[in-house]
Amino acid sequence: MAIVATGVLAGCGGGGGDDGGSKTTALQLDPANYGEQPAAIRNMSDLDAATSMYQDVSEIQAFVSDVGYALGSTTVSAAATTTAASELCSVENGNLKVTEELGETGEYYEYRFDNCVVPNYTPTLLLDGYVVMDIQVSSDVSKMVMAESYNISGKLGAEQMPIGIVGKQTMTAVMRSETDMTIDISTPALEYLYGDQYTALRDSRISMALKGDTVSLSMNSQLVGSALNGYLTVTTPTAIVGNQYTDCPSSGHMKVEGDGVVEVRYGSNTATGTGTEVLLNGSQVEYYDGCPVDMPLPSGGVTVLDLNGSADKTVALPAQ
């Protein structure tokens, strides 16, 4: 049995396209209509709030991993002993249905929870809904397509803190060699709710290519969240390109839009041809020799937790 956690944030890097925000896929978990209001961008410090979204996602991913471990554990916790056996999620109780189909070129996993309490987990966690993962691999194992679908709701602890993961994401990876590969991630919407922490990736297309030592990143995405009190649209009018072993891209242009606009140009795309150039609302301009600015960028990656005890397997977009 596997539980899938999808990462949506990275530190410094880029994306692709020039029409971010032209789509408005409906959000289901948004507790305060964050997806309807552009985040404030009046000065550079306004972007600092976005870094707290990294912590939000980190906590959510840790929670999903813990739940996966609990479902695969044989240890009985305090939460389990205080819950009626018939209420615990299990195939025998009929409130957990597991479908696994394994083939030479594909794997399919489906887990359905029916308002049941996760055994071996403290505090008490009630889950309802489903997780589906479909992995298809070419016969020569050079191409993999992984499609994920979530519709999970829950309540955690005596306070019944709301939990939710809803949405879809598809990742296509083509690996011609260890130094020649591409990864494309498409996300109509993927939302996480953990108490009062909310974050979502919407109408997102992320592409990464590795050729030799050169990495290029392109993006067209909306990042929505409680930490932002709204949404940011992140695009790369010019793909960000650099050597994977250096700290700063050699070229590229990234645009972050809320109720204002921050643009970051790298290397040959700056006015000086080197370093980093940051423009705030088309007027305030700052120049840096290196890359001192961490920008709030959505990224991609799929971590599959193997409940049989083997190590985690991770496929992720490397950050610049």
N, C-alpha and C positions, 0 to 999 in steps of 0.2 A: 504494500500500500504506500502511496506517495502523497505528500502535500506539497503544493507549489506556491512559492512566494515570489512575486515579481517586484524588482527594484525599479523605482521611477526617478531617482535623483542621482546626480553626480556633481563633482565639484567644479571643474573648469574644462570646457570643451565646446562643442557646437552642434548645429543642426542643419536644416535645408529647406529652401523654398522662400516665396515672398508673399504668400497669401494666408499666413497664419491668422486664425480668427474668422476666416470667411465661412467656416462651418460652425454650427452650434449644436452638436449632439446633446441630447437631453441627459441630464444627470439625475440619478435616482436617490442618492443619499445626501446630497447637499443640504446641510441643516440650516443655512442662513443665506441661501441664494448667492453664495460666493461666485458661482459661475456666471452671474449676471452683472457683476460690478468690476470694472477694471481696478487693479491694485494701484495704490498711490505711488507715483514716481515724481517727487518734487526735488529731491536731492539724492546724492549717492547713498546716504545712510538709510534711505527708504528700502534699499535692497537688502539691508542687513537682516530684516525680519524673515526673509526667504530662507536664510540659512537654518532657521529653527525647523523648517520643514524636513531637513535631513534627519533631525532627531525624531520627528514624528514618524517618518517612514521606517527608521531604524527600530523604533519600539514596536511598530506594527509587524515588521518582519520577524523580530524576535518572538513576538506573541504567536505568529503562525508556526514558527519552528517548534516552539514549546508544545503547541497543541498537537503537532504531528508526532513529536516524541511521546507525548502522553498516550496517544492512540495506539502506539506500537509497544508501549511498555507493559510489563507483566506485574509491576509493583502497584499495590493498592494504596492510594493516598487518603488523607483525611477527608477530602471532598467526596471521594467515592464511598467511604464508609458512612457518611451522613446522608446519602442519597439512596432511595429505594433501588434495588437491583434492576427492577423492571424499567426504570427511567434512564439507566445508563446506555449510552450509544453502543450498540452491538448488533451484529448480524443475527445472533440468536434471538434477541428481543424484537427484531423486525423494524427497529427505528434507525438502523444503519444499513444501507444497501451498497454493496461494493461490486463494481463490474471491472474486470481486468481482462484485456485481450492482448496477448503478446504474439508477435509474428516476426519473421525474419527481417522485414523492412518496416515494421510499425509497431507502436504500442498505444493502447487506449486505456485510460483510467477514468472511472466515474464513481464519485462518492456522494451519496444522498443521505442527509441527516433529517430526521423527522422529530423536531422539538425534543431532543434528547440531551442528557447531561454527559459531557466528556469525562470518561473515567480517568483516574490517575492525574487529575488536574486540580490545582488549588489556586485561587478560590473557585467556587462552583461556576461552571461555564455551560450555558445552554446554547445549542446550535440548531439551526434549521436552514435547509437549502441544499445546494449542490456545488461540487467542484468537478470540472471535466478537463482532462488533458489528453490531447491527441498528437502523437509524434509519428511522423512519417520520414523515412530515410531512404535515399536512393540505393539501388543495388550495389553501387560501388562506394557507398557511405560518404560521398563527397558533398551531398546536399541533405539538409535536414529542415523540415517544416514542423514547428511546434505551435499548436493552437490551444489557448487556454480560455476557459469560460468559468465565471464565478457568479453565484447568486447566494451569498451566505449572509445570514443575519444571526445575531445572538445577544445574550445578556450575560454580563460577567459580575460575579460577586453578589453580596447581599444588597448592594446599591443598585443591582441590575443595570450596570453601565452598558450602553448600547455598543454593539460591535457589528461591523458590516464590511464585506468585500463584494463588490459588484462590477461586472464588466467583462470585456473580451480583449485579447491581445494575440497577435500572430507574429512569430519570429521565423524568418527564413535565413538560414546560414548556408553559404556555399564555400567550401574549403578546397582549393586546388592544391595547396601545399601549406606548410606551417607559416610561410611568409607571403601567401597569396590567398586572400579570403575576403568575403563580403558578408555583412550581417544587416538585414533590414527588419525593422520592427514597426508594425502597424497597430495602432491602438485607437479604436473609435472612442472608447471611454473605459477607464479603469479607476475605480474609486475605493478609497480606504476610509473607514470610520472607526475610531477607537476612543470612545468617550467623547470628549469635546475636541479631539484632534481629527481634522479632516483634510485629506489631500486627494487630488485626482489628476490624472493625465487625460486630456481630451483632444480628439481630432489630431492625433500625433502620428507623424511619419519620421522615423529616425533611420539613418543609414550610416554604416561605417565600412570602410574599405582599408585593408592592409596590403601593401605591395612593397616587398622588401622591408625596409625600415620606415617607410612612409605611411602615415595614417591620415585618412581624411574622414571628416565627420560632417554630416549635413542633417538639418532638422527643420521641421515645421510643426510646432506643438503649442498647446495651451496647458499651462500649469495652474491648477486651481487649489486654493487651500485656506484654512482658517488662519494660518500664520501670516498669510498675505492679506487677509481680509478682502479677498477678491481673486482675480486671475491675472496672469501674465501670459502674453503671447511671445514665444521665442522662435525666431527664424534665423536662417543664415542666407542672406542674399548671395554671398560667396562662401562656398564650403571652406571649412577650417582645415588646414593641412600642416603637418609637421612631422618631424622625426620622432618616433616613439620613445627614443632614449634621451630626448632633450625636454626642458621644462616649458618652452614657449613655442607656439606655432610659428611657422615661417610665413604664413599668409592666411587670410580669411576675414570675414566680416559677419558679425553677429548682431542681431537687433532684438532688444527686449522691450516690449510695449505693454504699458498699463494705461493710466490716465496721462502718462508722459512717455518719453522714449529714451532709452539708453542704448547707444551703439558702441560696440567694441570692435576695433580693427587691429589686425595683427600683422607684423612684419612688413612685407612688401605692399600691403594694402593701407598702411598708415601714410601720413604726409611726409614723415621722415624716412620711411622705407625700412625701419627696424623697430623692435620693441612692441609696445602696445599703445594704442590711442583710444581714449574713452571720451565720448561726447554725450552730454546730458541735455536733452530737449533742444538739440541743434545749436546750443550756444556755449555752454561751459565745456571746455576741452582740457583734458589732462593727458600728459605723456609719461610713459614709464619705460625704463630700459629693459625690464623683464616682463613678467606676468603676475603682478601683485594682486590682481582683482579676482576673487572667487565669485562667479556669477551663478544665479539660481537656475541651473539647467536640468531639465528632465533627461534621463538616460534610459537604458534598457538592460534587461538581463533576467534570466530565469534560473532560480535555484530550486533544484529538485531534492527534497529530503527523503532519503531511503529509510523507511521504518524498519527495515531488516537489520539495521545497524552498520551499514557500510558508510563510507564518507560521503559528505555532500558533494554533488556534482554541480558545477556552476558554469553557465555560459553567459558572459556579460560583455557589454560595450566598455572597452577601456577608456578612462577619462584622460583628457590631455593633461 
